[in-house]
Amino acid sequence: MTASHAPEGYVCPFCGLVAGDVSDPENRCELTDLVYQDEDVMVFIAVDGFGDHEGHAMISPTEHYETLYDLPDRVLQRIGLMARQVALAQKQAWSPDGVSTRQHNEPAGNQHVWHYHLHVFPRWHDDQLYRHLRHPVAPEVRAAKARELAAVLDAGPTRLP
């Protein structure tokens, strides 16, 4: 377990989403962002977007682990398997030209939410994803994207024996 970088009194927005309570004023998540949740992982639409194509997904453990270094093997396996299923669902739901993933650890790694999460971005030719600053995505846009992705996401292949 690595040392936490969360500030004193930190209220984790992703733990709030897991618990179904996003009432903390600092929590920008909405319950309608949730695409999928089970005992190990959840999939939800990110509150921030990059560029013109809003609505990328994030995969996070349902239990609080701050970084990649802290994840139990089973949870890491589930996240990896879910990343493939989310990418396939994005291809089916939105027909992007490709998919990218990225994940950040610790302040120097550009982490700013202190609960592990893996970004899964639908990509389009010349979208210049990595040249855009993040910007807020409206809750109604996120809710629509969550419904579209949930309609085609098959979590079955992510289950481990």
C-alpha positions in Angstrom: 0.0 0.0 0.0 1.4 3.3 -1.0 1.1 6.5 1.0 -2.1 8.4 0.3 -1.9 11.8 -1.5 -5.5 12.6 -0.6 -5.8 15.8 1.4 -7.1 15.6 5.0 -10.9 15.3 5.1 -11.0 14.1 1.5 -14.5 12.8 0.5 -14.0 10.4 -2.4 -16.4 11.1 -5.2 -16.1 7.6 -6.6 -16.9 5.9 -3.3 -19.9 8.2 -3.1 -21.0 7.0 -6.6 -20.5 3.3 -5.5 -22.7 4.0 -2.4 -25.3 5.8 -4.4 -24.7 9.1 -2.5 -23.3 11.9 -4.5 -24.6 14.7 -2.2 -21.2 16.0 -1.1 -20.9 19.5 -2.6 -17.4 18.6 -4.0 -18.7 15.5 -5.8 -19.5 16.4 -9.4 -20.6 12.8 -10.2 -24.3 12.1 -10.8 -26.0 8.7 -10.3 -27.0 8.8 -13.9 -23.3 8.7 -14.9 -23.2 5.0 -13.9 -23.1 2.5 -16.7 -22.4 -0.7 -14.7 -21.5 -1.8 -11.2 -20.9 -5.1 -9.5 -19.0 -6.3 -6.4 -15.5 -5.5 -8.0 -15.8 -2.8 -10.6 -17.9 0.1 -11.9 -18.1 1.8 -15.2 -19.2 5.4 -15.5 -19.1 8.4 -17.8 -16.4 10.9 -16.9 -17.6 14.4 -15.6 -14.9 16.0 -17.8 -14.4 15.7 -21.5 -11.5 16.5 -23.9 -12.2 18.1 -27.3 -15.3 17.7 -29.3 -16.1 14.1 -28.5 -17.5 14.1 -24.9 -18.5 11.0 -23.1 -15.5 8.8 -22.4 -15.9 6.0 -19.8 -14.0 5.3 -16.7 -13.5 2.0 -14.9 -12.9 2.0 -11.2 -12.8 -0.6 -8.4 -15.9 -0.5 -6.2 -13.6 -0.7 -3.1 -11.4 2.3 -2.4 -7.8 1.8 -3.8 -5.9 4.9 -4.5 -3.4 3.8 -7.2 -2.4 1.0 -9.5 0.1 -0.1 -7.0 -2.6 -0.9 -4.4 -4.9 -3.0 -6.6 -5.4 -6.7 -5.7 -4.7 -9.0 -8.6 -8.3 -10.0 -9.0 -9.5 -6.4 -9.2 -6.8 -5.5 -11.7 -7.8 -8.5 -13.8 -11.4 -7.5 -13.7 -10.5 -3.9 -14.7 -8.4 -5.2 -17.6 -11.2 -7.5 -18.9 -13.8 -4.7 -18.4 -11.6 -2.3 -20.4 -11.8 -4.6 -23.4 -15.6 -4.9 -23.0 -16.1 -1.1 -22.6 -13.9 -0.6 -25.8 -16.1 -3.0 -27.7 -19.3 -1.4 -26.4 -18.0 2.0 -27.4 -17.3 0.7 -30.9 -20.9 -0.6 -31.1 -22.6 2.4 -29.5 -20.7 5.3 -31.1 -18.7 3.8 -34.0 -15.4 5.6 -33.2 -12.3 5.1 -35.4 -10.4 3.7 -32.5 -10.1 3.6 -28.7 -7.4 4.8 -26.2 -6.9 4.1 -22.5 -4.9 6.0 -20.0 -4.4 5.9 -16.2 -2.6 8.2 -13.8 -0.9 7.6 -10.4 0.2 10.1 -7.8 0.5 13.9 -8.3 3.6 13.6 -10.6 1.6 11.2 -12.7 -1.2 13.7 -13.1 -3.7 11.9 -10.8 -6.2 14.3 -9.2 -9.0 12.0 -7.9 -7.6 9.8 -5.2 -9.4 6.6 -6.2 -7.9 4.4 -9.0 -9.6 4.9 -12.4 -8.9 3.9 -15.9 -10.0 6.2 -18.8 -11.4 4.6 -21.9 -11.7 7.1 -24.8 -13.5 6.6 -28.0 -11.2 8.1 -30.7 -11.7 9.7 -34.1 -9.2 10.5 -36.8 -7.6 13.9 -36.1 -9.4 14.4 -32.8 -6.2 15.6 -31.1 -7.4 14.2 -27.8 -4.1 14.8 -26.0 -3.9 18.4 -27.1 -7.1 19.5 -25.4 -7.6 20.7 -21.9 -10.4 19.0 -20.0 -13.7 20.7 -19.6 -16.9 19.9 -17.8 -19.5 17.7 -19.5 -23.2 18.5 -18.8 -25.0 15.9 -16.6 -27.6 15.3 -19.3 -25.0 14.6 -21.9 -23.3 12.1 -19.5 -26.6 10.5 -18.7 -27.4 9.9 -22.4 -23.9 8.5 -23.0 -24.3 6.2 -20.0 -27.6 4.9 -21.3 -26.1 4.3 -24.8 -23.1 2.4 -23.4 -25.1 0.4 -20.9 -27.4 -0.8 -23.6 -24.6 -2.6 -25.4 -22.1 -3.4 -22.6 -21.6 -7.1 -22.0 -20.0 -7.6 -18.6 -20.3 -11.4 -18.7 -16.8 -12.0 -20.2 -15.2 -10.0 -17.3 -16.4 -12.5 -14.6 -13.6 -14.6 -13.1 -14.1 -18.1 -11.6 
